[in-house]
Amino acid sequence: MRYVLIICFNLLIINSVLAQQAVDICVYGGTSGGVIAAYTTRKAGKTVLLIEPGKHLGGMTSGGLGLTDIGNKYAITGLARDYYRRIGQHYGKFEQWIFEPHVAEDLFKEYVKRGNVNVLLSHRLASVRKSGGRIQEITLENSDNPSAKRTVRAKMFIDCSYEGDLMAQAGVSYFVGREANAKYNETLSGVQLMTGHQLPDGIDPYKTPGNPDSGLLWGVSPAKLEPNGTGDTKVQAYNYRICLTSDPANQVPITRPAGYDSTKFDLLVRLIAAQPQKRTLNDYFIWSGMPNQKTDINNRNGFSTDMIGMNYEYPDGSYQQRAQIIRDHELYTKSLLYFFGHDPRVPQELRQEMRKWGYPKDEYTDTGHWSPQLYVREARRMVGAYVMTQANCQGKEVVEDGVGMAAYTMDSHNIQRIVIEKDGKKMAKNEGNVEVGGFGPYPIAYRALIPKENECQNLLVPVCLSASHIAYGSIRMEPVFMVLGQSTALAAVMAIDGNTSVQRIDVPKLQQRLKADPLADGSTPEMLVDNENPALTATTGSWRLENKSKAGYGPSYLVHEGAGAEGASVRFTPEVVKAGKYRLYTYFPRLAKSASEVTITVFDGKVRRTIPIKPAEIVVVGQTSGEWVALGEYELPKGKTASVDIAARQADGPVVADAVLFVPAF
């Protein structure tokens, strides 16, 4: 009996140890930003625990968003850039921004393995214990068995979840919804009735056309339209980024889901009838091709994959409420696909086109070939030490403590579907869509990633960061979350090493460390020589600065057009810190028309090599502004001896000189 008691006591001690864990840095949320934050932490020599409530890593990057939203690739730095280079290697390219879901997740697993990151799946936040303005420990529950609890103590915490649960439970200020324009002196937050992703005029919203007493069609809200710019607590629509395949050998049929209700698509039937000229799937979905005959399908126009107005309770909802909202979105989306393929009210050509597609057998193999990640575009947003706003996006206010950049259009999906009256007629309209761009890359403040000091001193928030609704719509891109994940991880390391708060670290030192060691492994950084750097570029002849187009790499590029091509050139001269072999690339923006041939001369310090490039043969893939074109591998000496010249020899179209990249090959 004595031995039994001893064994039981020892097991109790062992179980207690297993239920408690202490690390330097705790990263909550296995999103793309979370994986990169955890990897960065380990490369900096700190212990880390990466916690993911689900069973998969990568968030939306591995959850179907294969057509990466970029804005401008210049903004994507460090390990985020490395990620897309490694995606490119998988597909036999220098870098690539479109990919299959399983390829994305496998790469995140590779980062975890290479970094020796400790990962805890299927665990979610139960509670937070704070003392003296710092998080001391968090309690987790098993996502599948909430009664099973464990605690984690850490010196620093990074909330990389899409929902901001750790931030909220730590007592940090946040906002849900959209601010009134007056709040931050903006023009694009608050209520916005615009034309993008909109229903055409005249579509009746009532079950019996013209009869309000018959009730509203499914998906139409009885809410009234508030004045433009009015703030509210409504949230932009969520959806699934859908991966289908047209390969019959890899297909699982799209069947009628349990709970299917075709009346949810009565408004869609009226939309189809109102636009008889639109008879392809691309008229109703953004149907983007991915490698190996797959898709990344997104919302398009008036009625599509966005489940408008059905997610308001999600950000602050309980786990049970969120699970129901997720189930509702999955049923809606699967029903929509089935509806397009089988409902007799859908034109035959649309039904035939849809039936060529199926769920891919080799994707999401443990979740019924359906993504486990709902696209939570926006949930809570921290109100931190600094709030990013429309002025930051448009360059009217530029921060000096930038630790990452954003470049995407200010983008909000629709928020509600309501009834308005126009010319005496009641009609259904979508409200909330905003798509306003035309600006270049801009810095994201470190202060927007940290709470106010009096609220929490050892928490960083790179995903639900401090931004207004419309500014968040520009920042909230997966590559940017990776960049900010790396930046916050290094900031957390610096706070530990300096025995200080995240608010009091040396931000210029953080900026310098991110620049000097972009891959977090001490390797020699690549060298970018951009036309924006006058110390490393020199022009001969007449070149025009183009800074209004988003096509270039970075804020601008140089263009030569018209006569006088002979002798017109731009020289890019790198400052080589370490002699060795380098792979060279030059950037070609996507232009409507270019010169038939561009002459590039590489000088390695001893020999000049001329390379003719035909811009028409350059294939730009994905939602991106251009492509890097390889110029070969060269042994370069230390110093400013080597150079690359881009010359305008043909006068049959514009010649662009934008940027040259020198990638270490040693």
Secondary structure, DSSP 8 states (H G I E B T S, - for coil): -HHHHHHHHHHHHHHHHHTEEEEEEEEE--BHHHHHHHHHHHHTT--EEEEESSS-SBHHHHTT--S---S-GGG--HHHHHHHHHHHHHTTSS--S---HHHHHHHHHHHHHHTT-EEEESEEEEEEEEETTEEEEEEEEESS-TT-EEEEEEEEEEE--SS-HHHHHTT--EEESB--GGGTT-SSSS----STT---TT---EEETTEEEEEE-TT--------TT--BS-----B--B--B--GGGEE-----TT--GGGGHHHHHHHHH-TT--SGGGTEEEEEETTTEEEEEE-SSSSS--TTS-TTSTT--HHHHHHHHHHHHHHHHHHHHHHHH-TTS-HHHHHHHTT-BEETTSSTTTTTS-S--B----EEE--SS-B-HHHHTTSS--S-EEEEE-S-EEE---EEEEEEETTEEEEEEE--EEE-----EEEEGGGGS--TTT-SSEE-SSS-SB-HHHHHHH--HHHHHHHHHHHHHHHHHHHHTTS-GGGS-HHHHHHHHHH-TTSS-----EEEETT-TTTEEEES--EEE-S-SSSSSS-EEEE-SS--TTEEEEE---BSS-EEEEEEEEEE--SS--S-EEEEEE-SS-EEEEEE-GGG----SS-SEEEEEEEEEEE-SBS--EEEEEE---SS-EEE-EEEEEE--
